[in-house]
């Protein structure tokens, strides 16, 4: 499949992570993302056909808003379906070379030292390090805290993106503490933004 636009020289700084527990559809949330943001599509529980159709819908939004879309899973599937890159789980780290040969961006999740080193060895373009803060997605997972997050960011050797309880405000605070640009990704923050937007639109629609 022909690539719709050149790959970015640097990964986006703001990301939407898909989650099947979202009540707002991910394609609807994608419309609210600032131009130049990124999306990681997981939704592994969907059937192959339904997942493909969801990705294609996302890609139509991405064309209009210059979004970068990564598909979680295998590089060959991500390339064949037309994604910009692949989000490799840790057990698929050995597929990073295949992803690069296919011209895909590569990201990986990082939760601890071993995973950070594995991502570095795989030469991932970016790592989603989590959870920086407590998060509803994984309520039993202990938050890393700033010091541990920064250590994993250094060990990974890749563009570091914070995940876990993140908001735009927390992203700015992280940049200030780190002294350099870091990315941030969220699930709930984007849905909360969508909920507030719908509430504002509803209030405007009510006659006064």
PyMOL commands that set and color helices and strands:
alter all, ss='L'
color gray80, all
select helices_A, chain A and resi 26-30+48-65+75-81+90-101+113-121+145-156+168-178+188-205
alter helices_A, ss='H'
color red, helices_A
select strands_A, chain A and resi 14-17+38-41+68-72+85-88+105-110+126-129+159-163+183-186
alter strands_A, ss='S'
color yellow, strands_A
deselect
rebuild
show_as cartoon
